[in-house]
Amino acid sequence: MSILAWIIVGLLGGLISKALMPGPQPGGLIFTILLGIAGAFVGGFLSVALGVGNGIDGFDMGTIALSALGAMLILFVYRALGGAHSIRI
């Protein structure tokens, strides 16, 4: 994929993950794009490791879904490690 496609996938994946995760989310637009791109890498790696896909192959709904799921996993780990907006009980 081209750089522009990665940015678009990152933005869409990051926005979806932030919308689906409850509570306040860290960062602005650049953080959201980077979160989605990192989520695409994580999601692609997990899909290959679990044997359910062949990673990120292009710009489609599956790529965006993998990006969002990977970004949600990153946000979950961030909060679990005590990120700035984590809930403390």
Sequence and secondary structure as in RCSB ss.txt:
>XXXX:A:sequence
MSILAWIIVGLLGGLISKALMPGPQPGGLIFTILLGIAGAFVGGFLSVALGVGNGIDGFDMGTIALSALGAMLIL
FVYRALGGAHSIRI
>XXXX:A:secstr
  HHHHHHHHHHHHHHHHHHS S     HHHHHHHHHHHHHHHHHHHHHTTS  S  SSSHHHHHHHHHHHHHHH
HHHHHTT TT    
